[in-house]
């Protein structure tokens, strides 16, 4: 029997399979992917996260949901007791990294001002209305809700973190069916997407490439998930320099142990062209500010400011250039 919190994904995949045979093949893999992604033996805290979401109080049908605001917002009436209960349960899912959200008057001030990233890239996107979208490494789904708010027909977040999965389910509890059942989450990584799928109109990969030990292979995976003529939106850490400049940071970068390659934006354009993308363009590039990524009441651990050299904030504490991010858009040829 399929758990209730997974049924919408199965139904959505079944519906999409009538439009594309590859989605039918992926549908057959879902039981194993859910079982692995939500394996309680691998993730000791998972039962507590699941329990927190299950305990969220029943909500009134009357609600106003805004998926096209900087704060993903759900306005509804809750008495003080149920609001306190909801906030305590949402805090049990901390840390919250992507947002912000405002749910029944509860403001979730996340580590990242992900709305700022959305503001930078949204003007450069092909219109999302009616499109099928894959959000790779989408965290708790903030950007996916914004994609749905922009009119996307089918949005799928993939991220292997079970904490992010249950954060998404918590937000979905408040959103209800206001998105028309168009926004979904699968607790897997890009390696679990069927090879050569060629299904999605738009693929987003934001904050993932530098965690991949083989970046060109990742770009090929993204390309092959797109239909021909589809659009890639790639956001990643970069360094300044010419088309030959690539930083290999060694053991750690800004305290992160799993950072492999940081190209210049010009080198990144070359990588994308090398694997077959066309119309490759850098639409934004800027240093990451301490106002955009910081510790908050909903993410109380160390954040960017703790990972920079206190005497030379243009450098990480390892001596590398401080984080700088670029957004690149490219097209899979028709």
VODREN-119241 format. One record per residue (C-alpha): x negated, y, z; residue number from 1; residue in three letters. Coordinates in pm, whole numbers, plus 32768, in hexadecimal, padded with zeros to 4 digits. Each point is the difference from the previous one (the first is absolute). Layout:
N
site x:X	y:Y	z:Z	nuro:NUM	bavo:Ala
...
//
This chain:
334
site x:8000	y:8000	z:8000	nuro:1	bavo:Unk
site x:7F7A	y:8156	z:7F9C	nuro:2	bavo:Unk
site x:7FDB	y:80F2	z:8128	nuro:3	bavo:Unk
site x:80E3	y:812D	z:7FE7	nuro:4	bavo:Unk
site x:7EE2	y:80FA	z:7FE7	nuro:5	bavo:Unk
site x:7F7F	y:7F4B	z:7EC8	nuro:6	bavo:Unk
site x:8146	y:7FD0	z:7F46	nuro:7	bavo:Unk
site x:7FFF	y:814F	z:7F4F	nuro:8	bavo:Unk
site x:7EAC	y:7FB0	z:7F69	nuro:9	bavo:Unk
site x:807A	y:7EB0	z:7F7D	nuro:10	bavo:Unk
site x:8137	y:809E	z:7F6C	nuro:11	bavo:Unk
site x:7F37	y:8117	z:7F5E	nuro:12	bavo:Unk
site x:7F05	y:7F0D	z:7F69	nuro:13	bavo:Unk
site x:811B	y:7F26	z:7F80	nuro:14	bavo:Unk
site x:80A0	y:812E	z:7F59	nuro:15	bavo:Unk
site x:7EB6	y:806E	z:7F66	nuro:16	bavo:Unk
site x:7FB9	y:7E9F	z:7F84	nuro:17	bavo:Unk
site x:811D	y:8022	z:7F08	nuro:18	bavo:Unk
site x:7F3B	y:8120	z:7F65	nuro:19	bavo:Unk
site x:7EA7	y:7F60	z:8008	nuro:20	bavo:Unk
site x:7F9F	y:7E91	z:8014	nuro:21	bavo:Unk
site x:7EC8	y:804C	z:80CB	nuro:22	bavo:Unk
site x:80D6	y:807B	z:8121	nuro:23	bavo:Unk
site x:80AE	y:7EAF	z:8004	nuro:24	bavo:Unk
site x:7EAF	y:7F5A	z:802B	nuro:25	bavo:Unk
site x:7FAC	y:80F0	z:811A	nuro:26	bavo:Unk
site x:8151	y:7FBC	z:80A3	nuro:27	bavo:Unk
site x:7F9F	y:7E92	z:801C	nuro:28	bavo:Unk
site x:7EC7	y:8065	z:80C1	nuro:29	bavo:Unk
site x:80B3	y:80DC	z:80FF	nuro:30	bavo:Unk
site x:803C	y:7EF4	z:810B	nuro:31	bavo:Unk
site x:7E8D	y:7FB1	z:8017	nuro:32	bavo:Unk
site x:7F9D	y:816F	z:7FF2	nuro:33	bavo:Unk
site x:80EE	y:8065	z:8116	nuro:34	bavo:Unk
site x:7F94	y:7ED7	z:80D4	nuro:35	bavo:Unk
site x:7E92	y:805D	z:7FDD	nuro:36	bavo:Unk
site x:8030	y:8176	z:8025	nuro:37	bavo:Unk
site x:80D6	y:7FDD	z:8139	nuro:38	bavo:Unk
site x:7F4A	y:7ED8	z:809D	nuro:39	bavo:Unk
site x:801A	y:8028	z:8179	nuro:40	bavo:Unk
site x:7ECB	y:7F2B	z:8039	nuro:41	bavo:Unk
site x:7F2F	y:80F3	z:7F32	nuro:42	bavo:Unk
site x:809B	y:813A	z:8095	nuro:43	bavo:Unk
site x:8028	y:7FE8	z:8178	nuro:44	bavo:Unk
site x:80BE	y:8149	z:8027	nuro:45	bavo:Unk
site x:80F8	y:7FB3	z:7EEC	nuro:46	bavo:Unk
site x:8114	y:7F74	z:80E4	nuro:47	bavo:Unk
site x:7FFC	y:8142	z:80CB	nuro:48	bavo:Unk
site x:8027	y:80D7	z:7EC7	nuro:49	bavo:Unk
site x:811A	y:7F25	z:7F7E	nuro:50	bavo:Unk
site x:80AC	y:800F	z:8152	nuro:51	bavo:Unk
site x:7FE3	y:817C	z:800D	nuro:52	bavo:Unk
site x:80B0	y:8024	z:7EB0	nuro:53	bavo:Unk
site x:810A	y:7F03	z:8061	nuro:54	bavo:Unk
site x:804E	y:80CA	z:813A	nuro:55	bavo:Unk
site x:803D	y:8147	z:7F47	nuro:56	bavo:Unk
site x:8167	y:8065	z:8053	nuro:57	bavo:Unk
site x:811E	y:7FE3	z:7F0E	nuro:58	bavo:Unk
site x:802D	y:8148	z:7F47	nuro:59	bavo:Unk
site x:8138	y:80B3	z:7F8A	nuro:60	bavo:Unk
site x:8055	y:7FE1	z:7E90	nuro:61	bavo:Unk
site x:8011	y:8179	z:7FDB	nuro:62	bavo:Unk
site x:7EA2	y:8081	z:7FBE	nuro:63	bavo:Unk
site x:7F4B	y:80F4	z:7F20	nuro:64	bavo:Unk
site x:7EC5	y:7F77	z:7F61	nuro:65	bavo:Unk
site x:7F02	y:80DB	z:7F4F	nuro:66	bavo:Unk
site x:7EF1	y:7F47	z:7F40	nuro:67	bavo:Unk
site x:7F90	y:8131	z:7F3D	nuro:68	bavo:Unk
site x:7F85	y:80D1	z:8127	nuro:69	bavo:Unk
site x:7EA2	y:8016	z:8091	nuro:70	bavo:Unk
site x:808B	y:7F4B	z:8130	nuro:71	bavo:Unk
site x:80C2	y:7EC8	z:7FA0	nuro:72	bavo:Unk
site x:8136	y:8061	z:80C3	nuro:73	bavo:Unk
site x:812D	y:7F46	z:8088	nuro:74	bavo:Unk
site x:80FE	y:80D7	z:80B4	nuro:75	bavo:Unk
site x:8103	y:7F50	z:80D6	nuro:76	bavo:Unk
site x:80A2	y:801E	z:8153	nuro:77	bavo:Unk
site x:7F68	y:7F39	z:811E	nuro:78	bavo:Unk
site x:803F	y:802F	z:8171	nuro:79	bavo:Unk
site x:7ED2	y:8048	z:80DA	nuro:80	bavo:Unk
site x:7FE4	y:7E9B	z:807B	nuro:81	bavo:Unk
site x:7FF1	y:7F65	z:7EA5	nuro:82	bavo:Unk
site x:7F14	y:810F	z:7F84	nuro:83	bavo:Unk
site x:7F0D	y:7FBA	z:811E	nuro:84	bavo:Unk
site x:8020	y:7E8C	z:7FBE	nuro:85	bavo:Unk
site x:7FB9	y:8036	z:7E8D	nuro:86	bavo:Unk
site x:7ED1	y:80D8	z:8045	nuro:87	bavo:Unk
site x:7F6D	y:7F06	z:80F6	nuro:88	bavo:Unk
site x:802B	y:7EE7	z:7F04	nuro:89	bavo:Unk
site x:7F68	y:80CC	z:7EE5	nuro:90	bavo:Unk
site x:7ED9	y:8050	z:80E1	nuro:91	bavo:Unk
site x:7FD3	y:7E8A	z:803B	nuro:92	bavo:Unk
site x:7F9A	y:7FEE	z:7E90	nuro:93	bavo:Unk
site x:7EE6	y:8101	z:8023	nuro:94	bavo:Unk
site x:7F19	y:806E	z:7F6E	nuro:95	bavo:Unk
site x:80C7	y:80AC	z:7EEE	nuro:96	bavo:Unk
site x:7F10	y:806A	z:7EEE	nuro:97	bavo:Unk
site x:80CF	y:8072	z:7ED2	nuro:98	bavo:Unk
site x:8121	y:80F3	z:8010	nuro:99	bavo:Unk
site x:8096	y:80DF	z:8086	nuro:100	bavo:Unk
site x:815C	y:7F83	z:805B	nuro:101	bavo:Unk
site x:8126	y:8093	z:80BC	nuro:102	bavo:Unk
site x:80F2	y:7EEE	z:8068	nuro:103	bavo:Unk
site x:8137	y:805F	z:80C5	nuro:104	bavo:Unk
site x:7F48	y:8130	z:8086	nuro:105	bavo:Unk
site x:7EC5	y:7F39	z:8055	nuro:106	bavo:Unk
site x:7ED7	y:80A8	z:7F59	nuro:107	bavo:Unk
site x:7EEC	y:7F05	z:7FAE	nuro:108	bavo:Unk
site x:7EC5	y:80D1	z:7FD2	nuro:109	bavo:Unk
site x:7F1D	y:7F0B	z:7F4C	nuro:110	bavo:Unk
site x:7E86	y:8002	z:7FE1	nuro:111	bavo:Unk
site x:8013	y:8062	z:7E91	nuro:112	bavo:Unk
site x:80CB	y:811E	z:7F73	nuro:113	bavo:Unk
site x:805A	y:7F1F	z:7EDF	nuro:114	bavo:Unk
site x:80F2	y:8107	z:7F82	nuro:115	bavo:Unk
site x:7ED6	y:80DA	z:7FA6	nuro:116	bavo:Unk
site x:7F79	y:7EED	z:7F1E	nuro:117	bavo:Unk
site x:8157	y:7FDA	z:7F62	nuro:118	bavo:Unk
site x:8012	y:8178	z:7FC0	nuro:119	bavo:Unk
site x:7EB1	y:7FF3	z:7F4C	nuro:120	bavo:Unk
site x:8051	y:7EDF	z:7F1A	nuro:121	bavo:Unk
site x:8179	y:801D	z:7FC4	nuro:122	bavo:Unk
site x:7FEB	y:811B	z:7EFD	nuro:123	bavo:Unk
site x:7F20	y:7F26	z:7F25	nuro:124	bavo:Unk
site x:80D2	y:7EC0	z:8000	nuro:125	bavo:Unk
site x:80D8	y:7F86	z:7EE7	nuro:126	bavo:Unk
site x:8167	y:8023	z:807E	nuro:127	bavo:Unk
site x:8047	y:7EDB	z:80E8	nuro:128	bavo:Unk
site x:8176	y:7FF5	z:7FC0	nuro:129	bavo:Unk
site x:8062	y:7EA5	z:7F8C	nuro:130	bavo:Unk
site x:7E9F	y:7F75	z:801B	nuro:131	bavo:Unk
site x:7F85	y:7EBF	z:80A2	nuro:132	bavo:Unk
site x:7EE6	y:805B	z:80EF	nuro:133	bavo:Unk
site x:7EF4	y:7F3A	z:80BA	nuro:134	bavo:Unk
site x:7F57	y:80A9	z:812A	nuro:135	bavo:Unk
site x:7EC0	y:7F40	z:804B	nuro:136	bavo:Unk
site x:7F83	y:801F	z:8166	nuro:137	bavo:Unk
site x:8129	y:80E1	z:804C	nuro:138	bavo:Unk
site x:7FE4	y:7FED	z:817C	nuro:139	bavo:Unk
site x:814F	y:8024	z:80AE	nuro:140	bavo:Unk
site x:80A9	y:8074	z:7EC0	nuro:141	bavo:Unk
site x:800E	y:817B	z:8022	nuro:142	bavo:Unk
site x:7FA7	y:803C	z:7E94	nuro:143	bavo:Unk
site x:80ED	y:7EED	z:7F90	nuro:144	bavo:Unk
site x:8123	y:80B7	z:80A2	nuro:145	bavo:Unk
site x:7F92	y:813B	z:7F4A	nuro:146	bavo:Unk
site x:7FF7	y:7F3B	z:7EB8	nuro:147	bavo:Unk
site x:8162	y:7F89	z:8041	nuro:148	bavo:Unk
site x:805E	y:8167	z:8050	nuro:149	bavo:Unk
site x:7F78	y:8062	z:7EAA	nuro:150	bavo:Unk
site x:80EF	y:7F0A	z:7F5C	nuro:151	bavo:Unk
site x:7F2F	y:7EC6	z:7FCA	nuro:152	bavo:Unk
site x:80DA	y:7ED3	z:7FB0	nuro:153	bavo:Unk
site x:7F2E	y:7EF7	z:80B4	nuro:154	bavo:Unk
site x:7EE4	y:8048	z:80F4	nuro:155	bavo:Unk
site x:7F27	y:7EED	z:8091	nuro:156	bavo:Unk
site x:7EFD	y:8041	z:8110	nuro:157	bavo:Unk
site x:7EF4	y:7EF8	z:8029	nuro:158	bavo:Unk
site x:7F1D	y:800E	z:8130	nuro:159	bavo:Unk
site x:7F77	y:7ED7	z:80C5	nuro:160	bavo:Unk
site x:802B	y:80AA	z:8153	nuro:161	bavo:Unk
site x:8123	y:7F6A	z:80C7	nuro:162	bavo:Unk
site x:8007	y:8134	z:80DF	nuro:163	bavo:Unk
site x:8047	y:80D7	z:7ECF	nuro:164	bavo:Unk
site x:8108	y:7F05	z:7F93	nuro:165	bavo:Unk
site x:80BD	y:8029	z:8147	nuro:166	bavo:Unk
site x:7FD4	y:8179	z:7FFD	nuro:167	bavo:Unk
site x:80A3	y:7FFB	z:7EA9	nuro:168	bavo:Unk
site x:811C	y:7F29	z:8086	nuro:169	bavo:Unk
site x:8031	y:80F5	z:811F	nuro:170	bavo:Unk
site x:801F	y:8126	z:7F0F	nuro:171	bavo:Unk
site x:80E8	y:7F30	z:7F25	nuro:172	bavo:Unk
site x:80DF	y:7FC7	z:812F	nuro:173	bavo:Unk
site x:803C	y:8177	z:800A	nuro:174	bavo:Unk
site x:800F	y:8037	z:7E87	nuro:175	bavo:Unk
site x:80FE	y:7EE8	z:7FD8	nuro:176	bavo:Unk
site x:8083	y:7FE0	z:7E9D	nuro:177	bavo:Unk
site x:7FD1	y:8171	z:7FAD	nuro:178	bavo:Unk
site x:7EF3	y:7FA2	z:7F02	nuro:179	bavo:Unk
site x:80EC	y:7F12	z:7F4F	nuro:180	bavo:Unk
site x:7F2A	y:7ED6	z:8060	nuro:181	bavo:Unk
site x:7EE7	y:8072	z:7F19	nuro:182	bavo:Unk
site x:7EDA	y:8001	z:80F5	nuro:183	bavo:Unk
site x:7F54	y:7EC0	z:806F	nuro:184	bavo:Unk
site x:7EC9	y:7F82	z:80B4	nuro:185	bavo:Unk
site x:7F3B	y:7EC0	z:7FD0	nuro:186	bavo:Unk
site x:7EE8	y:7FB3	z:80FE	nuro:187	bavo:Unk
site x:7EFA	y:7F9E	z:7EFE	nuro:188	bavo:Unk
site x:7ED7	y:809B	z:7F4D	nuro:189	bavo:Unk
site x:7FB9	y:8041	z:7E92	nuro:190	bavo:Unk
site x:7F5F	y:7EA8	z:7FDE	nuro:191	bavo:Unk
site x:815A	y:7F69	z:8038	nuro:192	bavo:Unk
site x:809E	y:80B3	z:7ED7	nuro:193	bavo:Unk
site x:801D	y:7F07	z:7EDF	nuro:194	bavo:Unk
site x:7EEE	y:8034	z:7EFF	nuro:195	bavo:Unk
site x:8067	y:80AD	z:7EC0	nuro:196	bavo:Unk
site x:8154	y:805F	z:8089	nuro:197	bavo:Unk
site x:802E	y:812E	z:7F1D	nuro:198	bavo:Unk
site x:8143	y:8069	z:80AC	nuro:199	bavo:Unk
site x:7FE5	y:814F	z:80B1	nuro:200	bavo:Unk
site x:8032	y:8152	z:7F5B	nuro:201	bavo:Unk
site x:7F28	y:80AB	z:810A	nuro:202	bavo:Unk
site x:7EF6	y:7F72	z:80E7	nuro:203	bavo:Unk
site x:7F73	y:80C8	z:8123	nuro:204	bavo:Unk
site x:7EBB	y:7F9F	z:80AE	nuro:205	bavo:Unk
site x:7FAA	y:8102	z:8108	nuro:206	bavo:Unk
site x:7EEC	y:7FCB	z:80FD	nuro:207	bavo:Unk
site x:7FAE	y:7E9F	z:7F8B	nuro:208	bavo:Unk
site x:7EEC	y:8005	z:7EF9	nuro:209	bavo:Unk
site x:7EE1	y:8049	z:80F0	nuro:210	bavo:Unk
site x:8064	y:7ED2	z:80D1	nuro:211	bavo:Unk
site x:7FD6	y:7F15	z:7ED6	nuro:212	bavo:Unk
site x:7EAA	y:7F5A	z:7FD5	nuro:213	bavo:Unk
site x:803D	y:7FE8	z:7E87	nuro:214	bavo:Unk
site x:80A1	y:814A	z:7F96	nuro:215	bavo:Unk
site x:8016	y:7FAE	z:7E8D	nuro:216	bavo:Unk
site x:80BB	y:7EC0	z:804F	nuro:217	bavo:Unk
site x:80F4	y:80CD	z:80CF	nuro:218	bavo:Unk
site x:8037	y:80EE	z:7EDE	nuro:219	bavo:Unk
site x:8043	y:7ED6	z:7F1C	nuro:220	bavo:Unk
site x:80FF	y:7F79	z:80FA	nuro:221	bavo:Unk
site x:80B1	y:814F	z:8003	nuro:222	bavo:Unk
site x:7FF9	y:8014	z:7E84	nuro:223	bavo:Unk
site x:8091	y:7EA3	z:7FDA	nuro:224	bavo:Unk
site x:8120	y:8047	z:80F1	nuro:225	bavo:Unk
site x:806F	y:811C	z:7F18	nuro:226	bavo:Unk
site x:80D3	y:7FDC	z:7ECA	nuro:227	bavo:Unk
site x:7F5D	y:8081	z:7EC6	nuro:228	bavo:Unk
site x:8021	y:817A	z:7FFF	nuro:229	bavo:Unk
site x:8025	y:8001	z:817C	nuro:230	bavo:Unk
site x:7F5A	y:80FC	z:80E5	nuro:231	bavo:Unk
site x:7EF8	y:7FCB	z:810C	nuro:232	bavo:Unk
site x:7FDD	y:80F4	z:8122	nuro:233	bavo:Unk
site x:7EB3	y:7FC4	z:80AF	nuro:234	bavo:Unk
site x:7F90	y:80BC	z:8137	nuro:235	bavo:Unk
site x:7EB4	y:7FAE	z:80A1	nuro:236	bavo:Unk
site x:7ECC	y:8084	z:80B0	nuro:237	bavo:Unk
site x:7F03	y:809E	z:7F16	nuro:238	bavo:Unk
site x:7EB8	y:80BA	z:8014	nuro:239	bavo:Unk
site x:7F88	y:812C	z:7F3D	nuro:240	bavo:Unk
site x:7F1E	y:7FBE	z:7ED8	nuro:241	bavo:Unk
site x:7FE9	y:7FA4	z:7E92	nuro:242	bavo:Unk
site x:8082	y:7ECB	z:7F4E	nuro:243	bavo:Unk
site x:7EDF	y:7F2D	z:8089	nuro:244	bavo:Unk
site x:8032	y:8059	z:8170	nuro:245	bavo:Unk
site x:807D	y:7EE7	z:80E3	nuro:246	bavo:Unk
site x:7FCA	y:7FEE	z:8178	nuro:247	bavo:Unk
site x:7FD3	y:7EA8	z:809C	nuro:248	bavo:Unk
site x:8012	y:805B	z:8172	nuro:249	bavo:Unk
site x:7F79	y:7EC2	z:809C	nuro:250	bavo:Unk
site x:807B	y:7F87	z:8152	nuro:251	bavo:Unk
site x:8104	y:810F	z:8048	nuro:252	bavo:Unk
site x:8099	y:8138	z:7F6F	nuro:253	bavo:Unk
site x:80B1	y:80EE	z:80F0	nuro:254	bavo:Unk
site x:8004	y:7EDB	z:80F6	nuro:255	bavo:Unk
site x:80B3	y:7F1F	z:7F06	nuro:256	bavo:Unk
site x:7F48	y:7EB5	z:7FCF	nuro:257	bavo:Unk
site x:80A4	y:7F96	z:7EB9	nuro:258	bavo:Unk
site x:7FA8	y:811A	z:7F10	nuro:259	bavo:Unk
site x:7F44	y:7F8B	z:7ECC	nuro:260	bavo:Unk
site x:7FEC	y:80FE	z:7EE4	nuro:261	bavo:Unk
site x:8048	y:8176	z:7FF2	nuro:262	bavo:Unk
site x:7FDC	y:807B	z:7E9A	nuro:263	bavo:Unk
site x:8007	y:8165	z:7F89	nuro:264	bavo:Unk
site x:8149	y:8057	z:7F5C	nuro:265	bavo:Unk
site x:7F4A	y:8009	z:7EB1	nuro:266	bavo:Unk
site x:7F78	y:7EA2	z:803C	nuro:267	bavo:Unk
site x:815C	y:7F8D	z:8063	nuro:268	bavo:Unk
site x:808B	y:8080	z:7EB8	nuro:269	bavo:Unk
site x:7EF6	y:7F32	z:7F50	nuro:270	bavo:Unk
site x:805E	y:7EC8	z:80C4	nuro:271	bavo:Unk
site x:816F	y:8027	z:7FA1	nuro:272	bavo:Unk
site x:7FAA	y:8030	z:7E92	nuro:273	bavo:Unk
site x:7F16	y:7ED3	z:800C	nuro:274	bavo:Unk
site x:811D	y:7F18	z:806A	nuro:275	bavo:Unk
site x:80E7	y:8085	z:7EF3	nuro:276	bavo:Unk
site x:80C4	y:8127	z:808E	nuro:277	bavo:Unk
site x:8043	y:812C	z:7F25	nuro:278	bavo:Unk
site x:805B	y:816E	z:803D	nuro:279	bavo:Unk
site x:7F3A	y:7FF7	z:8144	nuro:280	bavo:Unk
site x:8007	y:8149	z:80BB	nuro:281	bavo:Unk
site x:7F9D	y:807E	z:8158	nuro:282	bavo:Unk
site x:8128	y:80CC	z:807F	nuro:283	bavo:Unk
site x:7F7F	y:8052	z:815D	nuro:284	bavo:Unk
site x:7EBA	y:7FF3	z:80C0	nuro:285	bavo:Unk
site x:7FBB	y:8094	z:8157	nuro:286	bavo:Unk
site x:7F5B	y:7FBA	z:8150	nuro:287	bavo:Unk
site x:80DF	y:7F60	z:8107	nuro:288	bavo:Unk
site x:804F	y:8100	z:810B	nuro:289	bavo:Unk
site x:801F	y:7FCC	z:8176	nuro:290	bavo:Unk
site x:8164	y:8085	z:7FE5	nuro:291	bavo:Unk
site x:8061	y:7EEE	z:7F0A	nuro:292	bavo:Unk
site x:7F6E	y:7ED9	z:80C2	nuro:293	bavo:Unk
site x:7FF7	y:8015	z:817B	nuro:294	bavo:Unk
site x:8061	y:7F59	z:8146	nuro:295	bavo:Unk
site x:8164	y:8040	z:8074	nuro:296	bavo:Unk
site x:80F0	y:7F96	z:810F	nuro:297	bavo:Unk
site x:8066	y:7EE2	z:7F15	nuro:298	bavo:Unk
site x:7E9A	y:7F9E	z:7FA4	nuro:299	bavo:Unk
site x:7F2D	y:802E	z:8136	nuro:300	bavo:Unk
site x:7EC2	y:7F57	z:7F87	nuro:301	bavo:Unk
site x:7ED2	y:80AC	z:7F68	nuro:302	bavo:Unk
site x:8033	y:80A6	z:7EB1	nuro:303	bavo:Unk
site x:7F39	y:80C0	z:7EFB	nuro:304	bavo:Unk
site x:7F78	y:810C	z:80EB	nuro:305	bavo:Unk
site x:7F5B	y:7EF2	z:80D3	nuro:306	bavo:Unk
site x:7F4E	y:7F6C	z:7ED5	nuro:307	bavo:Unk
site x:7F50	y:813A	z:7F86	nuro:308	bavo:Unk
site x:7EAC	y:8081	z:8071	nuro:309	bavo:Unk
site x:8057	y:8102	z:810D	nuro:310	bavo:Unk
site x:7EDC	y:80DB	z:7F99	nuro:311	bavo:Unk
site x:8030	y:7FD5	z:7E88	nuro:312	bavo:Unk
site x:8172	y:7FC4	z:7FBA	nuro:313	bavo:Unk
site x:7FBD	y:7FEA	z:7E8B	nuro:314	bavo:Unk
site x:7F66	y:7EAB	z:8050	nuro:315	bavo:Unk
site x:8083	y:7EC4	z:80A1	nuro:316	bavo:Unk
site x:7F58	y:7F93	z:813F	nuro:317	bavo:Unk
site x:7F3A	y:7F05	z:7F2B	nuro:318	bavo:Unk
site x:7F7A	y:8121	z:7F2F	nuro:319	bavo:Unk
site x:80D3	y:7FC8	z:7EC8	nuro:320	bavo:Unk
site x:80CC	y:8114	z:7F55	nuro:321	bavo:Unk
site x:8144	y:803D	z:80BE	nuro:322	bavo:Unk
site x:813E	y:7F6B	z:7F6C	nuro:323	bavo:Unk
site x:806B	y:8093	z:7EB6	nuro:324	bavo:Unk
site x:8127	y:7F76	z:7F3C	nuro:325	bavo:Unk
site x:8068	y:800A	z:7E97	nuro:326	bavo:Unk
site x:8147	y:7FA9	z:7F53	nuro:327	bavo:Unk
site x:7FDC	y:7F71	z:7EA3	nuro:328	bavo:Unk
site x:811E	y:7FAB	z:7F13	nuro:329	bavo:Unk
site x:7FD5	y:7F16	z:7EDA	nuro:330	bavo:Unk
site x:80D1	y:7F3F	z:7F05	nuro:331	bavo:Unk
site x:7FF7	y:7E94	z:7F96	nuro:332	bavo:Unk
site x:7FFC	y:800A	z:7E83	nuro:333	bavo:Unk
site x:8143	y:7F9B	z:7F51	nuro:334	bavo:Unk
//
